[in-house]
Amino acid sequence: MTLNDSCLYAASHRIPFYHKNGFIEERQLSTILSDNGERIQIKLRDLSDCCFNFTENISIREFEKIRVNQTLDINYGEFKTNIIEMLHQFQTGEIYLKGELQDKKCLLTFYTKSKIKNIIFLMLELHLTDQSEIITEMYLEMSEVQNTNKRLQKQLCMSKKQVQEKELEVEKLEITKNIIMSQFCRCFQQVDELFSTKINYIQNLVLNKMCIFKTQIMNLQKHVESIKKDNDSKAIKNKQILVKLQDLQQKS
């Protein structure tokens, strides 16, 4: 895939590969389809094994050979659409896809299963990617990794700086909080002291008033008792006088 190519499809597929000895292995392959207008490129790569790298460029002329050999009823434009659709169907399990390794070639077969036999939709033959192209891909990947690493390092530095700034803000906020708490405690203590002083003053004032009032009540009670005694004494004297008057009246 070059800079002038447009990517039609890119996904990772787990494809079974059948060997001549009957051994079957599954490989997780990066599957990329690209188009530059003149040909469609199909690339299969095992990212964990740089030697497993197959490519095929299919032009209109190459497609005509495939169409005739496999009796396909589609044109070149439909081929692009259908191969992408089949890859999606393979992902969803609607059809099957298998690979066979033969010398330096990779044969991909899209097919479905029936009760009688397998029905083949399409067979594509990919060739081992040129070593210089593999090296170029590896170099580009290394450059991309380095660029990604630089970008991540830059992001990490920015994140560290932001964290330091946030820590400084938190530290300032903590200092401000401590100052406010100290001021609050002092104000609360002053209010408490003032309140306590006022309470004591009011309590003493009330107690003094109550003592005065109590003394006045006691004096009043004494005065009332004294008046009662005087009245009782006068009543007795009046009664005695009345008795004497009655005695005098009887004698006369």
C-alpha positions, 0 to 999 in steps of 0.5 A: 500500500502506497501513499496514493492508495486509498484503504478500502478495508482493514481488519484482523481475521483469524484464518485457518491454514491447511498444510499438505501434511494435514496439519491445520493452524490458525493465524491472526492476520492483518487483512488490508485492501487498498485501491489506487484506481488501476488495481486493487491490492490485497495484503495478508500479514501476521504481525507476530511473524514478519516472514508471513507476508503475502500480497496480490495486486489485481488489475482489470486484466488480472481480474478478467483471468480470474473471472474466466477461470472461475466463471464469475458473473461480476465485473471488476467494480462489483469484485471490489464490493463483493470481496469486502462483503465476503470478508464481513460475512466471514467475520460474522460466520455467514461464510467460510475462509481458509488458506493453503500455503504452497511454496511461496504462494498463499491460496485463499478460498471463500466457500460455504458448506452444504450437506453434499459438498463445499461450494466455492465462491472465490479463490485468490492466489497471493504471492510472498511479499517482496523482501524490499517491500517487507523491509520498507513496511518494517521501517515505516512501522518502526518510524510510526512506533518511534513517532508514537513513542515521541508523541506519548513522551510529549503527552507524558511530559504535559501530563506530569506538568499538569499534575505538578500544577494541580498539586501546586494548586492543591497545596495552595488551597490547603494553605488557604483552607488552614488559614480560613480554619485558623481564622474561623477558630479564632472568631469562634473562640472570641464569640464563645468568650463574648457569649460566655461573658454576656451569659455570666453577666445576665445570670448575675443580673438575674440572680441579683434581681431575684435576690432583691425581689425575694427580699422585698417579698419577705419584707412584705410578708413580714409587714402583712403579718405585722398588720394581721397581728395589729388587726387581731389585737384591735379586734380582741380589744374591741370585743372586750370593750363590747363585752364591758359595754354589754355588762354596763347596760345590764347593770344599769 
